[in-house]
């Protein structure tokens, strides 16, 4: 059976019963049909009556086109922890519809470790992405109207930084000119569309601690600069209040369930290569109040989503993680040897599906680097070896020994795709033990460090570079951000997810190179500066045969072809 058939073969539990596992009643929920509900934020104002739950982040080695199963493990390990008697909740991001209809597919997990119904998680869910899109484009409309009606804010149309967004992969809209067609249509200037997941508002929603904080952050968004170089904000446009009104319900996380009835909270969906790549602080706080253990997922490898989880999300929330689960596969580590290339639509290279200990050993440096990266933040790491039928015992043992030698607390085989929670019980016990280890969580750099000092710390400590080179545009913008008072913000590096470096061609554990920063942007509302390393697209495009060509509805109205 495919993922969708598996999901439909297991009856869902009543959502009220799932909520009870978190100590929530139906009065804490706003139902959206029978399978999903918003969680009211009032519960965060109640006095805490129990000790905060343990906090686990799921990360992975550098991703490959094959997929490593990180969401499968976020869902599966929460099921496994429940099986061994720990009341657990998983917290995951909502899928962006652009990749769902493009090449990436859904983001609900897979096999017997899924959040269900998967088609609802992947399509619309409770409308949060649409609210973000509307609020973002409302700001764009106010900005252009302000310029049109006399430009009282003295906005320099050549320095408008606020673009538009939509939740579709559409390369034709990356660069556009607006207000064409005569003086009644406004002042022409260059603009473009990003995907909704790249919106600063998406990042804000994930980092806001309550409605008041959301409103404050929206007001500080920098949308343009005046002719004298002064930042213009959403508050200056008098649109921040209206944006908050549009987003009021989107601030509430959505409750769903896994195939085994484990509570799953779904909220926000920022990408980790251009934003912080984590679900919301609010979702985590709700889960931590009600569960013994909370499992949350960070995007891409430990150099991307996990680093941003620590340095951006934990910095904003004040929450300290207790342990990390790192997912690795035999074939991914073989790829990081640099000896294999994968071409979509063509069979896998023989070395990826046959025992090749030399290639595996050559790529093991990638796992070792990521374990070391997490350990630099002072928390223990457990490695999940996500096995495939072609993996051999010798290959699995090689990974296990290397993981332990690199500093992992434990390393175990996972069969959670095929066996659900049962396939992760050894990992669950190891994580419980890891959470009891003495840990000393710390951030990688202090707020007071300059923007360049923070960038250079990331490049040398996490990416393994010898140093950083800045192109002239990056030099100018970083100096401007320091001058504008944004120097204390953390760094959210926008770089390729396919390498520890800025160059996707550099596999394994690159060394002896200079990390290149070509430009930079500031997201004042979200609370970070994001340097751009390499050519990072904020609006993906569709391939020749998009995944959406297979998606349809059957005679009974069911969505088919998504998996």
SETIMI-783861 format. One line per field, with one value per residue (C-alpha): residue in one letter; x, y, z. Coordinates in steps of 0.2 Angstrom, whole numbers, always signed. Each point is the difference from the previous one (the first is absolute). Layout:
N
res: c(A / ...) .
px: c(X / ...) .
py: c(Y / ...) .
pz: c(Z / ...) .
***
This chain:
563
res: c(X / X / X / X / X / X / X / X / X / X / X / X / X / X / X / X / X / X / X / X / X / X / X / X / X / X / X / X / X / X / X / X / X / X / X / X / X / X / X / X / X / X / X / X / X / X / X / X / X / X / X / X / X / X / X / X / X / X / X / X / X / X / X / X / X / X / X / X / X / X / X / X / X / X / X / X / X / X / X / X / X / X / X / X / X / X / X / X / X / X / X / X / X / X / X / X / X / X / X / X / X / X / X / X / X / X / X / X / X / X / X / X / X / X / X / X / X / X / X / X / X / X / X / X / X / X / X / X / X / X / X / X / X / X / X / X / X / X / X / X / X / X / X / X / X / X / X / X / X / X / X / X / X / X / X / X / X / X / X / X / X / X / X / X / X / X / X / X / X / X / X / X / X / X / X / X / X / X / X / X / X / X / X / X / X / X / X / X / X / X / X / X / X / X / X / X / X / X / X / X / X / X / X / X / X / X / X / X / X / X / X / X / X / X / X / X / X / X / X / X / X / X / X / X / X / X / X / X / X / X / X / X / X / X / X / X / X / X / X / X / X / X / X / X / X / X / X / X / X / X / X / X / X / X / X / X / X / X / X / X / X / X / X / X / X / X / X / X / X / X / X / X / X / X / X / X / X / X / X / X / X / X / X / X / X / X / X / X / X / X / X / X / X / X / X / X / X / X / X / X / X / X / X / X / X / X / X / X / X / X / X / X / X / X / X / X / X / X / X / X / X / X / X / X / X / X / X / X / X / X / X / X / X / X / X / X / X / X / X / X / X / X / X / X / X / X / X / X / X / X / X / X / X / X / X / X / X / X / X / X / X / X / X / X / X / X / X / X / X / X / X / X / X / X / X / X / X / X / X / X / X / X / X / X / X / X / X / X / X / X / X / X / X / X / X / X / X / X / X / X / X / X / X / X / X / X / X / X / X / X / X / X / X / X / X / X / X / X / X / X / X / X / X / X / X / X / X / X / X / X / X / X / X / X / X / X / X / X / X / X / X / X / X / X / X / X / X / X / X / X / X / X / X / X / X / X / X / X / X / X / X / X / X / X / X / X / X / X / X / X / X / X / X / X / X / X / X / X / X / X / X / X / X / X / X / X / X / X / X / X / X / X / X / X / X / X / X / X / X / X / X / X / X / X / X / X / X / X / X / X / X / X / X / X / X / X / X / X / X / X / X / X / X / X / X / X / X / X / X / X / X / X / X / X / X / X / X / X / X / X / X / X / X / X / X / X / X / X / X / X / X / X / X / X / X / X / X / X / X / X / X / X / X) .
px: c(+0 / +6 / -1 / -17 / -7 / +8 / -7 / -17 / +1 / +1 / -16 / +3 / -3 / -13 / +10 / -7 / +8 / +17 / -2 / -3 / +17 / +7 / -11 / -11 / -19 / -11 / -3 / +19 / -3 / -8 / -5 / +3 / -10 / +4 / +18 / +9 / -3 / +8 / +6 / -5 / +14 / -9 / +7 / +17 / -6 / -5 / +12 / +12 / -4 / +14 / +18 / +4 / +2 / +17 / +4 / +7 / +5 / +1 / +13 / +11 / +15 / +2 / -16 / +1 / -13 / -4 / -7 / +6 / -17 / +1 / -19 / -3 / +12 / -8 / -17 / +6 / +11 / -15 / -10 / +14 / +2 / -19 / +2 / +13 / -11 / +5 / -14 / +7 / -6 / +9 / +0 / +3 / -1 / -14 / +4 / +2 / -12 / +14 / +11 / -15 / -5 / +18 / +13 / +1 / -17 / -8 / +7 / -11 / +13 / -2 / -4 / -6 / +7 / -12 / -10 / -18 / -9 / +15 / -10 / -7 / +17 / +7 / -14 / -7 / -2 / -8 / +4 / +16 / +10 / -14 / -1 / +19 / -1 / -14 / +8 / +16 / -8 / -11 / +16 / +6 / -16 / +2 / +18 / -4 / -16 / +11 / +12 / -14 / -9 / +13 / +14 / -1 / +13 / +13 / +2 / +14 / -9 / +18 / +1 / -16 / +5 / -18 / -5 / -16 / -3 / -11 / +1 / +3 / +17 / -1 / +17 / -8 / -4 / +18 / +3 / -14 / -3 / -16 / -11 / +1 / -14 / -1 / +1 / -17 / +9 / +13 / +19 / +9 / +14 / +9 / -7 / -4 / -8 / +7 / -8 / -11 / +12 / +13 / -11 / +7 / -18 / +2 / +16 / -8 / -15 / +12 / +10 / -14 / -4 / -18 / -12 / +8 / +17 / -6 / -8 / +16 / +11 / -11 / +2 / +19 / +1 / +11 / -8 / +10 / +12 / -2 / +10 / +11 / +3 / -12 / -10 / -19 / -10 / -17 / -4 / +4 / -12 / -14 / -3 / +7 / -16 / -10 / +13 / -1 / -19 / +2 / +12 / -9 / -7 / +16 / +10 / -10 / +9 / -10 / -2 / +0 / +5 / +13 / -5 / +1 / -10 / +15 / -5 / +9 / +0 / +2 / +5 / +10 / +11 / +16 / +13 / +17 / +11 / -8 / -8 / +1 / -8 / -9 / -18 / -7 / +6 / -19 / -2 / +15 / -6 / -17 / +7 / +13 / -13 / -10 / +12 / +14 / +10 / -1 / +8 / +2 / +8 / +13 / +2 / +14 / +16 / +8 / +9 / -17 / -16 / +8 / +13 / -15 / -10 / +13 / +7 / -17 / -15 / +7 / +8 / -18 / -9 / +12 / -4 / +15 / +0 / +5 / +6 / +0 / -4 / +11 / -7 / +13 / -1 / +13 / -4 / +1 / +17 / +6 / -5 / +10 / +15 / -2 / +1 / -18 / -12 / -19 / -10 / -19 / -9 / +15 / +5 / +11 / +19 / +5 / +11 / -15 / -10 / +15 / +12 / +14 / +9 / +13 / -12 / -10 / +16 / +4 / -16 / -1 / +9 / -17 / -9 / +15 / +0 / -19 / +2 / +14 / -11 / -14 / +12 / +7 / -17 / +3 / -14 / +1 / -3 / -8 / +2 / -14 / +6 / -15 / +2 / -4 / -2 / +17 / +10 / +12 / +4 / +18 / -5 / -12 / +13 / +13 / -12 / -4 / +18 / +4 / -14 / +5 / +18 / -6 / -8 / -18 / -8 / -8 / -3 / -14 / -8 / -17 / -14 / -13 / -6 / -5 / -4 / -6 / +4 / +5 / +15 / +7 / -1 / +19 / +2 / -14 / +9 / +16 / -8 / -7 / +17 / +8 / -13 / +6 / +18 / +8 / -1 / +7 / -10 / +8 / -2 / +14 / +3 / -6 / -12 / +13 / +12 / +0 / -9 / +16 / +6 / -16 / +2 / +18 / -4 / -13 / +11 / +15 / -8 / -15 / +4 / +18 / +7 / +17 / -8 / -13 / +1 / -13 / -5 / -2 / -19 / +1 / +13 / -11 / -16 / +7 / +8 / -17 / -9 / +13 / -3 / -19 / +2 / -3 / +17 / -6 / -11 / +4 / +6 / -12 / +12 / -8 / +10 / -1 / -7 / +10 / +17 / +7 / +8 / -8 / +4 / -12 / +14 / +11 / -5 / +5 / +8 / +8 / +16 / +13 / -13 / -6 / -18 / -7 / -14 / -7 / -14 / -11 / -17 / -8 / -16 / -3 / -17 / +6 / +16 / +14 / +12 / +2 / +16 / -2 / +14 / -1 / -15 / -15 / -17 / -15 / -12 / +2 / -5 / -9 / +9 / -5 / -12 / -6 / -7 / -17 / -2 / -4 / -12 / -18 / -17 / -9 / -18 / -3 / +9 / +16 / +17 / +10 / +18 / +8 / +12) .
py: c(+0 / +18 / +13 / +6 / -18 / -3 / +16 / -5 / -18 / +5 / +8 / +17 / +2 / +14 / +16 / +3 / -16 / +5 / +17 / -9 / -8 / +18 / +5 / +11 / +0 / +3 / +18 / +3 / -4 / +9 / -14 / +0 / -15 / -17 / -2 / +16 / +15 / +16 / +0 / +16 / +10 / +3 / -16 / +9 / +12 / -14 / -3 / -14 / -15 / -12 / +0 / +5 / -15 / -5 / +8 / -10 / +7 / -11 / +4 / -9 / -2 / +12 / -5 / -8 / -2 / -17 / +7 / -6 / -2 / +14 / +3 / -19 / +0 / +15 / -9 / -17 / +3 / +9 / -16 / -10 / +11 / -3 / -18 / -1 / +10 / +18 / +12 / +8 / +13 / +4 / +17 / +2 / +14 / +1 / -4 / +13 / -4 / +6 / -15 / -12 / +4 / +1 / -13 / -2 / -7 / -1 / +4 / -11 / -14 / -17 / -18 / -4 / +16 / +13 / +15 / -3 / +4 / +4 / +8 / +13 / +4 / +2 / +10 / +16 / -8 / +14 / +14 / +7 / +2 / +9 / +12 / +3 / +3 / +13 / +9 / +1 / +7 / +12 / +8 / +0 / +9 / +13 / +3 / +3 / +11 / +11 / +3 / +4 / +12 / +13 / -11 / +9 / -12 / +5 / -18 / -3 / -12 / -6 / -6 / -9 / -17 / -7 / -12 / -10 / -19 / -14 / -19 / -6 / -5 / +13 / +5 / +13 / +11 / +1 / +17 / +12 / +18 / +7 / +15 / -1 / +7 / +18 / +13 / -6 / -17 / +7 / +2 / -13 / -9 / -17 / -14 / -18 / -15 / -11 / -16 / +2 / -10 / +13 / +14 / +9 / -2 / -19 / +2 / +12 / -11 / -14 / +11 / +10 / -4 / +7 / +11 / +16 / -6 / -4 / +18 / +8 / -10 / +4 / +18 / -1 / -8 / +11 / +1 / +14 / +15 / +18 / +11 / +4 / -19 / -1 / -16 / +0 / -12 / -8 / +11 / +15 / -6 / -2 / -18 / -10 / +0 / -7 / -13 / -6 / -1 / -11 / -11 / -2 / -17 / -6 / +2 / -15 / -16 / -15 / -16 / -16 / -18 / -14 / -17 / -6 / +13 / +11 / +18 / +10 / +19 / +8 / +19 / +11 / -5 / +10 / -7 / -3 / +5 / +18 / +1 / -8 / -17 / -4 / -1 / +13 / +4 / +1 / -18 / -6 / +9 / -8 / -17 / +2 / +5 / -16 / -14 / -9 / +1 / +12 / -5 / +14 / +0 / +12 / +2 / -8 / -4 / +5 / +14 / +8 / -3 / -7 / +15 / +12 / -9 / +2 / +18 / +8 / -10 / -4 / +17 / +8 / -13 / -2 / -19 / -12 / -17 / -16 / -10 / -2 / -15 / +0 / -10 / -8 / -13 / -11 / +6 / +19 / -3 / -9 / +15 / +11 / -9 / +10 / -16 / -1 / +11 / -2 / +4 / +2 / -14 / -11 / -15 / +2 / -3 / -18 / +6 / +7 / -16 / -12 / -1 / +13 / +2 / +11 / +13 / -1 / +3 / +15 / +8 / -3 / +17 / +8 / -9 / +4 / +18 / +1 / -9 / +12 / +15 / -5 / -4 / +18 / +6 / -11 / -13 / -19 / -8 / -17 / -7 / -8 / -12 / +0 / -16 / -6 / -18 / +2 / +5 / -13 / -5 / +6 / +17 / +3 / -5 / +11 / +15 / -5 / -1 / +16 / +9 / -5 / +5 / +17 / +3 / -7 / -6 / -15 / -6 / -12 / -7 / +7 / -9 / +13 / +2 / -18 / -4 / +17 / +3 / -18 / +3 / +13 / -6 / -2 / +18 / +5 / -8 / +8 / +17 / -1 / -4 / +14 / +13 / -6 / +4 / +15 / +14 / +17 / +9 / +15 / +12 / +0 / +19 / +15 / +13 / +13 / -7 / +10 / -7 / -5 / -8 / -11 / -4 / -5 / -11 / -9 / -2 / -7 / -9 / -8 / +0 / -4 / +15 / +8 / +17 / +11 / +11 / +14 / +6 / +19 / +0 / -11 / +12 / +15 / -7 / -8 / +17 / +8 / -12 / +3 / +19 / -2 / -9 / -18 / -6 / -10 / -11 / -18 / -7 / -11 / -5 / -3 / -13 / -17 / -14 / -13 / +4 / +5 / +14 / +14 / -11 / -15 / -9 / -1 / -17 / -9 / +12 / +14 / +8 / +12 / +12 / +18 / +3 / +13 / +12 / +9 / +11 / +2 / +4 / +4 / -6 / +11 / -6 / -18 / +6 / -6 / +5 / -12 / +0 / -8 / -12 / -7 / +1 / -3 / +1 / +6 / -5 / -18 / -5 / -15 / -14 / -7 / -13 / +7 / -11 / +9 / -9 / -16 / +8 / -1 / -4 / -17 / -3 / +0 / +17 / -7 / +8 / -12 / +0 / +10 / -14) .
pz: c(+0 / -3 / +14 / -4 / +0 / +16 / +8 / -6 / +6 / +19 / +8 / +8 / +18 / +5 / +2 / +17 / +6 / -8 / +9 / +17 / -2 / +2 / +14 / -12 / +0 / -15 / +7 / -3 / -19 / -15 / -11 / -19 / -5 / +9 / -3 / +5 / +12 / +5 / +18 / +10 / +7 / +16 / +7 / +0 / +13 / +13 / +15 / -4 / +11 / -6 / -4 / -18 / -12 / -7 / -17 / -14 / -18 / -15 / -13 / -13 / -10 / -15 / -11 / -17 / -14 / +7 / +16 / +18 / +8 / +13 / +1 / +1 / +15 / +8 / -1 / +3 / +16 / +8 / -3 / +7 / +15 / +3 / -1 / +14 / +11 / -3 / -4 / -15 / -13 / -17 / -7 / -19 / -13 / -12 / -18 / -14 / -14 / -13 / +4 / +2 / -18 / -6 / +3 / +19 / +4 / +17 / +17 / +11 / +3 / -9 / +2 / +17 / +8 / -7 / +6 / -7 / -10 / -11 / -14 / +12 / +8 / -18 / -7 / +9 / +17 / +10 / -12 / +9 / -16 / -8 / +15 / -1 / -19 / +2 / +14 / -9 / -16 / +9 / +6 / -18 / -5 / +14 / -5 / -18 / +5 / +11 / -15 / -11 / +11 / +2 / +7 / +17 / +7 / -13 / -5 / -13 / -13 / -4 / +18 / +3 / +8 / +3 / -14 / -2 / +4 / -6 / +5 / -17 / -9 / -15 / -7 / -12 / +15 / +8 / -8 / -5 / -2 / +8 / -4 / -18 / -11 / +3 / +15 / +7 / +4 / +12 / -2 / -10 / +10 / +0 / +11 / +0 / +9 / +13 / +6 / +15 / +11 / -4 / +7 / +15 / +7 / +0 / +10 / +12 / +3 / +4 / +13 / +8 / +18 / +0 / -9 / +7 / -5 / -17 / -2 / +6 / -12 / -15 / +3 / +0 / -18 / -11 / -17 / -8 / +3 / -3 / -11 / +15 / +4 / +15 / +2 / -4 / +11 / -1 / +15 / -11 / -13 / +13 / -6 / +15 / +9 / -15 / -3 / +18 / -2 / -15 / +9 / +17 / -3 / -9 / +16 / +7 / -3 / -8 / +9 / -10 / +4 / -6 / -7 / +18 / +8 / +7 / +1 / -14 / +0 / -17 / -2 / -12 / -14 / -3 / -11 / +8 / -14 / +0 / +17 / +17 / -6 / +16 / +6 / +12 / +18 / +5 / -6 / +10 / +15 / +0 / -2 / +13 / +13 / -3 / -6 / +9 / -16 / -15 / -17 / -12 / -17 / -7 / -19 / -10 / +8 / +17 / -8 / -6 / +10 / +16 / +1 / -3 / +13 / +13 / -5 / -6 / +7 / +17 / +2 / -3 / +11 / +14 / -1 / +2 / -10 / +9 / -14 / -19 / -11 / -16 / -15 / -12 / -14 / -8 / -17 / +5 / +8 / -16 / -10 / +11 / -6 / -16 / -10 / -5 / -10 / +0 / -16 / +3 / -10 / -2 / +10 / +16 / -2 / +4 / +14 / +10 / +0 / +2 / +14 / -2 / +17 / -8 / -7 / +17 / +10 / -12 / +3 / +19 / +3 / -4 / +15 / +11 / -4 / +4 / +16 / +5 / -5 / +11 / +14 / -1 / +7 / +16 / -2 / -3 / -17 / -5 / -17 / -10 / -14 / -12 / -8 / -18 / -6 / -10 / +16 / +6 / +18 / -3 / -6 / +15 / +12 / -8 / +3 / +17 / +5 / -8 / +8 / +17 / -3 / -6 / +17 / -2 / +16 / -10 / -18 / -4 / -16 / -4 / -9 / +4 / -18 / -1 / +18 / +7 / +18 / +3 / -11 / +11 / +17 / +3 / -6 / +12 / +15 / -6 / -1 / +17 / +7 / -10 / +7 / +18 / -5 / +7 / -13 / -2 / -14 / -6 / -15 / -13 / +1 / +11 / -5 / +2 / -14 / -16 / -15 / -8 / +15 / +1 / -18 / +2 / +15 / -10 / -15 / +10 / +14 / -9 / -19 / +2 / -10 / +2 / +0 / -9 / -16 / -2 / -17 / -1 / +1 / +16 / +8 / -4 / +7 / +16 / +4 / -3 / +12 / +13 / -2 / +1 / +17 / -6 / +5 / +15 / -10 / -3 / -17 / -10 / -14 / -17 / -9 / -9 / +10 / -10 / +7 / +17 / -11 / -11 / -15 / -4 / -9 / +15 / +8 / +17 / +12 / -11 / +7 / -6 / -9 / +3 / +3 / -12 / +5 / -15 / +8 / +15 / +6 / +17 / +7 / +15 / +4 / +0 / +9 / -10 / -14 / -15 / -10 / -17 / -4 / -18 / -11 / +11 / -8 / +10 / -13 / -6 / -18 / -7 / -9 / -17 / +8 / +17 / +14 / -3 / -16 / +10 / +13 / -3 / +8 / -2 / -2 / +19 / +2 / +7 / -4 / -9 / -8 / +13 / +5) .
***
